[in-house]
């Protein structure tokens, strides 16, 4: 898993509450066994009209946000079914961090397992961030997981908290197997005793 320490990138404001996993990646695109290529279907119904043309009004189709690596969403992002494909699609699209007031529980777990940083901030702070990003004409902002700070183009800093275990997992780039292998000596001792 790719390590996450500091990210400076464009952020896309997505002021939609209750974005469920089917909105992130519709079920009809979940037949693939590989994570690769799912990003082209991320937010399929929002990004594309039925005839396949891009919807110009959708933020991720706009030039400054087309390569956004940060989403500033609204409450309950990633609710709905437990599909891990939703996180895979976001990661394949290039999203590395999502800022929102709250997230679906299973989505949060899947995000941690796949190296996607989730930052929970109050509704009013998320709204202010979305406005600030638009006002700065989508200039990049910096997410610093070491110092737990978001730095806007204006120079303003916003502090955030992340679960310490999730933070360590992301900073060290550990997947579930690597996290388990940190305890290899204890596992070996247990196996000798058992």
N, C-alpha and C positions, 0 to 999 in steps of 0.2 A: 504494500500500500504506500502511496506517495506521502511523504512527510508534509505537514502543514505547520509552518512557523509564522510566516508573514506573507501576505498577499496584497499586492497593489493592482487593482483592476477596475474596469467599468462596472457599475452597479445598475441594475434595472429595477425600477419601481414597479411592483405588481400589487396594486391595492385591491385585491380580491380576497374576501374571507372564505373560509371553508373550501379551499382548493383541494379536491380529493385526488386519490391516486389514479383514478380513471381519467381525470382531467389532465394529469401529468403524463400518463401513457395509457391510451385506450387499450382495452383487453385484446382487441384484434391484432395488436402488434406484439403480443407477448408470446408468440409461437417460437421465437428464436431462442436458441440455447446459449447464445453468446451475448455478452453485454455490448459488444461493438456494433455500431450502427443504430442503436436505439435512440440516440440523441436527435436524429432527423425526425422522429415522431413525437418528441417531447412537446407537450401542449398542442398536439395536432389540431384539435378542433378550434383552438384560439388562434393558432398561427396561420391556418390555411382555410380557404373557402372550400365548399364541396367540389369545385372543379380543379382543386389543387393549387390555385394561385395564392400567393401570400396575402394575408390581410394587412394592409399598410398601417392600420391603426394599432396593431398589437405591438407592444413595446419591444419584444425580442426580434421583431422584423425591422425596426428602425435602425438606421446606420450606427448611431453611437452605442446601441445596446446589443447589436447583432452578435458581438463577441463577449458579452457580459459574463463575468465569472461569479458575480454576486447578485443575489435576488433580495430585494427588500419587500417582503410579502406582508400579508395581513394575518389575522388570527386563524388558528386551526389549520395551518398549512400541512398537507400530507395526510389528511384524515381519510377515512374510508377503508378499503380492503388492505390486506397485509402485503401486497405485491412489492417485492424487492426490486422489480423491474422499474418502478418509479424512480428510485434512487439511481439505478444504473442509467436510465435515460437522461436524468439531469447531469450526471457525471460525464456521460458521453457527449452531451451538448457542450460541456465545458464549465458547468456550475461547480464551484468549490465551496461556496458559503451561502447560507440562507439566513437572513435576519427576519424575525417575525415575533409577535407577542406569544404565540403558542404553536405547537406542532402535534400532529397525531402521534400517539405513543409508539405504535409499531414502526411508523415512518422514522421516528427519532432513533430507534434501535437499529434499523437498517442503515440509516445515515452514518451512525458511528462505525458500524462494521465495514463500511465502504469508503471511509475517509472524507465524508461530507460534513463540514463544520456547520452546526446549527447554533445560532445566537438568539436567545430570548431577551427581548427588550419590551418595555411597556408600550401599549397602543400609541400613546401620544408621542413617544420617542421614535417609533417606527414611522409614524405619519410625518414627523419633522424631518427624518432622514430622507424619506421619499421626496419631500418638497425641496430639501437642500440639494439633493442630487440633480433634480430637474433644473433648479435655479442655476446650478454650476454647469449646466449644459452637459451633464453626464461625465464630467471630469472624473478620473479614477479616484477611488478612496482606498485607504489602507486598513486591512484587518491584521492586527498584531496579536497572535495567540500567545506569544511569550509574555508581553506586557499587558494583555487583556484590554486592548484599546482599539477603537475605530477612529481613524483620523480622516476628516473630510478635506476636500480640496481647499476649503477656507482656512484650514489649520485647526479647526475645532476638534477636540478629542472627546470621545464618549467611551466611558468605561463599561465593561461587560463582565459577566461571570460565566463560566462553563464548568460543568462537573469535573472535578480534578482528575478522575480516572479517564474520562473522555478526552480531556486536554492532553494528558500524557500519551494516550493512545495515538492521537493525531500528531503531536509533536514528534514522536518517535516513529510514526508510520507503521504501527503494529496492527496486523489483522488478528482475528481470534486465535489462529494457530500460533502466531508469534507471541501473543499475550500468554498463552498456555506454556509455551516453551521457555518463558522467563523463569518458570518453576521446575525446570527439567531436573535439577538435582533433587528436589523434594519428591518428585514423581519417581525418580530412580530409587530413592531410599524406601519409599512406600512399596514399590514393586519387589524389592529385596526382602522386605518384612512379610509381605502377603504370600 
